[in-house]
Amino acid sequence: MRARAMSTRSILAEGPQRLLEAAGVSVDRMPMLHVVFDKLAVQASEGARLLSTAPAFFAVEKITTERVGDVLDDCETGFAFGILHAAAWDQRILIGLPHELVLTFVEAMFGGDGSEAPGNERRPLSGIETRLARRLFEMLGAALHVSFASVSETRFVLERLETRPDLAMIAPKNTYAVAARLKIRILGRERKLFVLVPQAALSPLRQDLARDRSSEAAARDPRWTRQMESEIGRTEVIVQGVIEERQYTLEDIVGLTVGAVLPLQATAHSRVVLECNAKALFWCRLGQTDGHYTLRVETPVEIGNELEVESLP
């Protein structure tokens, strides 16, 4: 009877934890997840520069708790799946890339400008497209390593690439997982991908993910703060207004001669983007004052939130 009583107390003590795990990971109870995936979007935007000359901007669309089977059931066709192994967690996470995203990156990598209609996005990926998809998975794995570094130091190594949902199962179908969906703006098109992290991988990190480090503001030295603001305010930066961007082949450049005319589609009413260090800052209007060209700032380019970067003109 004594042993039975001890067993009952043990079950009662573990009951709330078991109920919590059965209900799935609560994203609201882990505010650091939003910080982690926001960092992922920033790192992925930087990493995409190595794959394409056309800028690609990533942003988090939503983070939810879903069953693994429900997520994969929505990906019957037209997806490439990357299974990444996190050695420190001894767990695997899943990244899903729709074919339309892979094809858009292929188009951008080979100099496309997005003017042509997308191809057949339901067909199987070719060898070159599969290699690029692998590069995208590796880039996202490196971005995940950086974004999770403040919570857990682990590397995400691409283990394999699959094209069928039933072969991409990283956990039983009824297992809960955190599904982060990101949107990408490239070549004037908006594409999406998802990252699936099983509950078993996040359970050991629950305490670290529950701490909102953004609210842990350290005491500031007023004199040091004023000094920093003063020095930063005096820093000189170089900005430039871009009326239109055109892409040329090396043959076109070699063929240029003195007096050659490069036609532009932009007009006096076209918007001009103000850039600094190749990053878009503001949309402007072109004007003139006292014999000088001027730019009137109209609206900021909200790259991180609304992905408002447009094709010029």
Steps between C-alpha positions, in 0.01 A plus 500: 500500500785737579662443162167556329449830685843623395424412139172692516673810640757478222231492234319794659823699513576435133142549389515873414821452302352212304182697431710795382697281260183331372349838419803607300761769543345838580665767286366775727685348795830518311542861379863435402372288209390820326846648556667186364295489181530875443877450510458211258325732252783754525773238463321335207474835320876543541576142396286528186741763367755225439254312278353780292577854392130583531416598860285258698327620816372253759240580767311293755134462409381299802611247759251235607479165679381223269519125462774373270251302293272801445787710365620231260145421383489852353814423293382216279679615183739768389728509806863425580570398860830540680562290812760670721666328794571698818774295667489683834128423530519158332190610310404573142312799365326539167506784246250502214568695181228519232623439146391852405755642746781279366416590139492871585847476655625314191362778281666766715831312511517486121426870456121501466305811594162343574338629180439152360207290616589222749552152356326175593542498877343155543758308297789323673811711557786455254853415610612865506185606685552224758860615557379856556232374742777325693696827511191678633458240775867534597469880507191478721678251728785749548245775570329279761835443672544876543139567602495228769847591634362717780290207625696187411828453316437238234561455130234393252651266241303403191452124528295433189261652248161346430224575251220293657325598825480142622880474482547831680345390830729610782258391774169309533209672329323587826810663648471873563759734355562871459435603139660830397383627163715757322428705190765600247493789258720447192471617138178679593338172607402383845579141590472305826679223690457332838728377777372218721662443841365199698386543858767255622772737376356803681403338831855515647523866391164603643643703790743689276232565240259622770736781604428822318851641478374810325359617835826444685638847442831562669564819689639765268768756566349840401838646407587205283156515336542869416847436362374217278209709371735791429753292309237306306323825410821638347572191296502567128310264271474494122158459341402473137178530306427219256263597220509166324708185498569314177683173448741458210711215374876527474457510121277810534761676716787416263295640212457843660669791325532871568165662435299181541155555649363272772118517487317526830134427562486743792320832460496822696210357700673172593585445862865495599635274771754648741767245596787478745748213480275327243206503746179676400395769749233731352281549195550850358381732222744665262497879473712810436595800713742780409642299211559186711323169496316428824330203664191543714459218751150353492484167682748263666574162345386259771713205393481307826122517537304556181762410236417813301805491276376523143657455160624827357365710347 
